Amino acid sequence: MMDQDILLFFDQHMDSLPLYEAFESSVRKEITDIRIKVQKTQISFYNRHLFACVSFAKVRKKKDCPDNYIVITFGLNHKLELPRIDAAAFSDKK
């Protein structure tokens, strides 16, 4: 059952909710013991630490965005280059 806070987060973007549901399902299959925190501007995924966020952050101009989308931000220890990644940053600080 979908959490009421998540439904409220997607209130203005209901057509993007299936994208989020697929993402959350994939995360839950791969990572155990996650905690999800819904905030005003993002949905944060934690295990021991914050490792991913879902938002509608502006990484493209509005005209270049698909009708239905979500922005997923990951914390990785390396830079990942793929065609579906709009922005990537890497820091080798430990």
N, C-alpha and C positions, 0 to 999 in steps of 0.2 A: 504494500500500500504506500502511495506517495505521501511524504511528509507535507503537512500544511504549509510550513515555512518555504519549502521548495516550490510548491504551487504558487505561493505569493511572490516569490522571486521571479518566476516566469510569467507573472500576470500580464505584462505587456508584450511577451514573446512566446505565447503558448505554442506556436508552430515549431519552435525550437526545442520544446520539452522532450520529444522523442530522441533528439540527439543527446541530450543530457542523460536520459534514462539508459541509452545504449552505453554511454561512457561510464556511468556509475556501475552498471552491471559488469562491464569489462574490468574495471578496477577491483571490484569485489571478488572476481574470479582469480585475479592475480595476487592480490595483497590481502592478507588476513588482518583482523583487528584494526580496522580503520575507524576513524571518527570523522563525521562530517559536520561542519559548522556553517550554517547559512547566515550570511551577513547582508547588509544592504546592497553592496556592490559586487559581491562574489560568494561563491560556495567553496569552502576550503576543505581539503582532504588531509587528514593527519594520520600517521601511525605514531612513531615516537616524535616525529617532526613534521612540519608542514611539507608536503611533497607535491601537491597539485592544487590548482584553483580553476574554477569555471566562472567566466564573467562575460560581459558584453563590452569589454575594453575596446577602445578604438585603435586598431592596428592597421586598418585600411581606411581609405576614404569611403564614405557611405555608398557612393555610386559603384564601388568595386566590391562591395559585400554581397554575398548571396542573400536571397530572401530570408532563409532560415540558417542561422549559424550560432555557434557558441565559440568563445575564445577559451582555450585550455592552456594554462601556464604550468610547466613542470619545473621542478628543481632537479637538475641532473648534475653529475660531476664531469660532464664532457659536453662539447658543442655538438648538436645534431643538425645535419643539413638534409632536409627533405623538401620536395616541392610544396607540400601542404603547410609548411612552417613559414609564417609571415615575418616573424622577428625572432632572432636568437642572440643570446648574449652568453658569454662564458667568462668565468673568472677562475683562475687556478689558485686562488687564496684558499688556505686550509684552516 
